[in-house]
Amino acid sequence: MTLGAGCPRCPSPVSETGGVWRCLDHGTITPLWRPATADYETFAEHLVRAGSMPTLLPWPLTPGWTVTDFGTVAAPDREARASFITVTGASDLDGVVELSVVSEEPGVGLGARCAGVDRTDPGAEIGEGPPLAKVRIDGHPISLWPVHTNDSDAMFDRSVFAGEANGRWLWLVLRPASAALMLKDEWILMNIADLGPELMDLPFGGSPPAW
């Protein structure tokens, strides 16, 4: 099992010619490398492609939660431009909850695709007024603001938060939308590549996100 290439901004078919990747809808792209099924072997390949681009996840992972998907936006022999990971688990208040965490350079559009919004980067609401949530990365507090979504899109019942961490956009997408209350606790986000031996115990399984 290996990672397959796709467009970071949409599910349209992609093709490669002479090392240049093209999306049917978005033209020349940096491809998103994503597994057909999440498992330890493909995750190891993902971490190699991601390089110095962090794959951030709330840690420690709540018992019973599993990794269902992950991916990296990267061209061969170049630094990765984005990464994401999705986990799913049960919540007493919301039932099954899906969380996706995206770290990306400006202009990539992976976070927007995951969030189901029609722009490449978070909007002007980022930084306006007090943040509604905070997480910690490497001991530093990271402020997050809500990102407005299309409420009429019933297929994407979700809450979206975004902010800036280490010069990159950080997106958190929670489904269902009511799961946003989980952020009342200040999560610690850890780069999973830094786990060491604990990485061997990372649980995989479940259905990948619909996007």
C-alpha positions in Angstrom: 0.0 0.0 0.0 1.4 3.4 -1.0 0.2 7.0 -1.0 -1.8 8.1 -4.1 -1.6 11.6 -5.6 -4.5 14.0 -5.8 -5.4 17.7 -5.9 -5.1 19.5 -2.5 -8.1 21.7 -3.4 -10.6 19.3 -4.9 -11.4 15.7 -5.7 -10.9 16.1 -9.5 -8.6 13.7 -11.4 -4.9 14.7 -11.6 -2.2 13.7 -14.1 1.6 13.9 -14.2 3.8 14.7 -17.2 7.6 15.2 -16.8 7.3 15.7 -13.1 4.6 18.4 -13.5 1.2 17.6 -11.9 -2.0 19.0 -13.2 -5.6 19.0 -11.9 -8.5 19.0 -14.3 -10.0 22.0 -12.5 -7.1 23.8 -10.9 -4.3 23.4 -13.5 -0.7 23.0 -12.3 -0.6 21.9 -8.6 1.6 20.5 -5.9 0.0 17.0 -5.3 -1.6 15.8 -2.2 -0.3 12.4 -1.2 -3.0 10.4 0.7 -3.6 6.7 1.4 -6.4 4.6 0.2 -6.5 3.0 3.7 -4.8 4.5 6.7 -2.2 2.1 8.3 1.2 2.2 9.9 3.1 1.5 6.7 1.5 4.3 4.7 1.8 6.6 7.7 5.6 6.0 7.8 5.7 7.0 4.1 3.6 10.1 4.9 6.1 11.2 7.6 9.0 10.9 5.2 7.2 13.0 2.6 6.2 15.6 5.2 9.8 16.1 6.4 9.9 19.2 8.5 6.2 20.0 7.9 4.5 19.0 11.2 1.6 16.5 11.4 -0.2 17.9 14.4 -2.6 15.9 16.6 -4.1 16.4 20.1 -1.9 14.4 22.4 -2.3 12.2 24.3 -5.0 10.8 22.0 -8.2 9.9 23.8 -8.6 6.1 24.3 -10.8 4.6 21.6 -10.0 7.3 19.0 -8.3 6.2 15.8 -6.5 7.7 12.8 -8.6 7.5 9.7 -6.8 9.6 7.2 -3.7 11.7 6.6 -1.8 13.4 3.8 1.0 15.6 2.6 1.1 18.3 -0.1 4.6 17.9 -1.5 6.5 17.9 -4.8 9.4 15.3 -5.2 12.7 16.5 -3.7 11.1 19.7 -2.3 9.9 20.8 1.2 6.3 19.8 1.9 3.7 22.7 1.8 1.0 21.2 3.9 0.0 18.2 6.0 -3.2 16.9 7.6 -4.4 14.2 9.9 -8.0 13.0 10.7 -9.0 11.1 13.8 -12.4 9.8 14.8 -13.8 8.8 18.2 -16.8 8.8 20.5 -17.9 11.8 22.6 -20.5 11.5 25.4 -22.3 14.6 24.2 -21.9 14.3 20.4 -21.6 10.6 19.6 -19.1 10.0 16.8 -16.8 12.9 16.3 -14.4 13.6 13.4 -11.4 15.9 13.9 -9.1 17.1 11.1 -6.0 19.2 11.8 -4.3 20.9 8.9 -1.0 22.8 8.9 -0.2 24.6 5.6 1.6 27.4 3.9 -0.6 30.3 2.6 -2.3 29.6 -0.8 -2.3 25.8 -0.7 -6.1 25.4 -0.1 -6.0 22.1 1.7 -7.5 23.5 4.9 -10.3 25.2 2.9 -11.1 21.9 1.1 -11.2 20.0 4.4 -13.4 22.7 5.9 -15.7 22.9 2.9 -15.2 26.7 2.4 -14.9 28.4 -1.0 -11.6 30.2 -0.6 -8.0 29.2 -0.4 -7.1 30.7 3.0 -9.0 31.7 6.2 -10.9 34.9 5.8 -10.5 38.4 7.3 -12.2 37.2 10.5 -8.9 35.7 11.7 -7.4 38.1 14.2 -10.6 40.1 14.6 -11.7 40.3 18.2 -10.8 37.9 20.9 -10.1 34.3 19.9 -12.8 31.7 20.7 -10.3 28.9 21.3 -6.7 28.2 22.0 -4.4 25.3 21.6 -0.7 24.8 22.7 2.1 23.8 20.4 5.6 23.3 21.9 4.4 25.1 25.0 3.2 28.2 23.2 -0.5 29.3 23.1 -2.0 29.5 19.6 -5.2 31.6 19.2 -8.0 30.3 17.0 -10.9 32.1 15.5 -14.1 30.6 13.9 -14.2 30.5 10.1 -17.5 31.2 8.5 -19.0 28.3 6.5 -22.0 27.8 4.3 -24.7 26.9 6.8 -27.0 25.7 4.0 -24.6 22.9 3.2 -26.2 20.1 5.2 -23.5 17.6 4.1 -20.9 19.5 6.0 -22.2 19.9 9.5 -19.0 21.2 11.1 -17.2 23.8 13.1 -14.1 25.3 11.7 -11.4 27.2 13.6 -8.1 28.7 12.2 -5.1 30.6 13.3 -1.4 31.0 12.7 1.3 28.8 14.1 5.0 29.1 13.2 4.2 31.1 10.0 1.7 28.6 8.7 -2.1 28.4 8.8 -3.5 26.0 11.4 -7.0 24.7 10.7 -9.2 22.6 13.1 -12.3 21.1 11.6 -14.8 19.3 13.8 -17.8 17.3 12.8 -20.5 17.6 14.0 -20.5 21.3 14.6 -21.6 20.8 18.3 -18.2 19.1 18.9 -16.6 22.6 19.0 -17.4 22.5 22.7 -14.6 20.1 23.1 -12.2 23.0 22.5 -13.1 24.5 25.9 -10.2 22.5 27.2 -6.9 23.8 25.9 -5.6 21.0 23.7 -1.9 20.3 23.4 -1.1 19.7 19.7 2.0 17.6 19.1 3.9 16.8 15.9 3.4 13.1 15.7 6.8 12.7 14.0 8.3 13.5 17.4 6.6 10.6 19.3 9.5 8.1 19.0 8.6 4.6 20.1 5.0 5.7 21.0 4.4 6.0 17.3 4.2 2.3 17.0 1.1 2.3 19.2 -0.8 4.8 17.1 -4.2 3.3 16.3 -5.6 3.2 12.8 -9.0 2.3 11.5 -12.4 3.6 10.5 -13.8 5.5 7.5 -11.9 8.4 6.0 -13.5 11.8 5.9 -16.0 12.5 3.0 -14.0 15.3 1.4 
